[in-house]
Amino acid sequence: MIDRPQVIQRVLDELAVHPSVALLGPRQCGKTTLAHVIAARHETGAFLDLERTVDRRKLESPEQALGGLTGLVVIDEIQRQPGLFETLRVLLDRPGADARFLLLGSASPILVKGISESLAGRAGMVDLGGFDLSETGPGNWRTLWQRGGFPRSFLAAEDAASLAWRESFVRTFLERDIPQLGIRIPAETLRRFWTMIAHWHGQVWNAAEFARALGANEVTARRYLDILAGAYMVRVLPPWFENLKKRQVKAPKIYIRDSGLLHALLELRSMDDLAGHPKRGASWEGFAIEQVLAAIPTRSAYFWGTHAGAELDLMITVGGRRYGFECKHTDAPGTTRAMRVALADLGLEHLWVVYPGSESYELAPQISVLPAREIPALGSRLAGSLAN
């Protein structure tokens, strides 16, 4: 098992402040394992898994089952029983309530409205993805890029076993997990849409294009996108635009969040397959963006582009300062006009060019080249400067 101390500490910090904490992320990303680690550090009142029939039966009368518990109560896959949120609201509002609740969910508040509505102000939220570079070790970036961060995929004994697990995950997600959320879409239709996104990975969302390919309308295409985004399979990166007297892109970019799933959907079985594929650069871009956002937690993440061709892959805001990232799968990145335009127009504090090499170096004032393996260290530096 790979240790994940930073996520564990975030959950513990939230539990110290809130009576309940929702640990949210895709299925099979390690939420249950982390919950067992956290439960071992607390007096635990119960550990309930709503995928187990016996635990679901225990909660047929939820107020009676949960009302007398003390200590830490863990409820896994809570999105399977959304009615529990109303009961939890009542229990958390009782004076002198002794229990703390750790709620594990595989769907975002967009899909499970109870988290944001019934538990508003009563629940802290911690997002969990697959492994990142700080957890696998920076030297394992190639394996992490190829296989993705899902624990069973990353830790597989060989590439073939990793790919087999990812292909099985895709099928199970479509045929079982989506219907369990109450979503009635044929699995083959959603798989076709998901595969289309894989081929569109790293491009600006075009609802009309997807609707034509599906033989549906734009509202339906957007609904499918929202479903995959709400289940943490797709990242919808919003555009940044402001009054710059330039025509700016106002549609989001879309990415498959896990690079291993992207490669499975594109039927890329090895690094050799990836090296010769036209989506190699886009795959690197998505991987680098996910690693930056894992290392530097922020709610303010955007891309920026103009109709004249200037573009920035990622802009984040930390402590009121703007930082930019370009992602280049090349041996020796250089400066471009687009970088200089983004630096000036957006007022960036600094711009880093993330690449797969091993040396960091300066390109120009406020523009540096950053090896992917150094992303976790950059995150620590930015967090340290914010603390000071």
Buried (B, 14 or more C-beta within 10 A) or exposed (E): EEEBEBBBEBBBEBBEEBBBBBBBBBBBBBBBEBBEBBBEEBEBBBBBBBEEEEBBEBBEEBBEBBBEBEEBBBBBBBBBBBEBBBBBBBBBEEEEBEBBBBBBBBBBBEBBEBBBEBBEEBBBBBBBBBBBBBBBBBEBBEBBBBBBBBBBBBBBEEBEBBBBBBBEBBEEBBEEBBEBBEBEBEBEBBBEBBBBBBEBBBBBBBBEBBBEEBEBEBEBBBEBBBBBBBBBBBBBBEBBBEEEEEEBBEEBBBBBBBBBBBBBBBEBBEBEBBEEBEBBBBBBBBBBBBBBBBBBBEEEBBBBBBEEEBBBBBBBBBEEBBBBBBBBBEEEBEBBEBBBBBBEBBEBBBBBBBBBBEEBEEBEEBBBBBBBBBBBBBBEEBBEEEEE
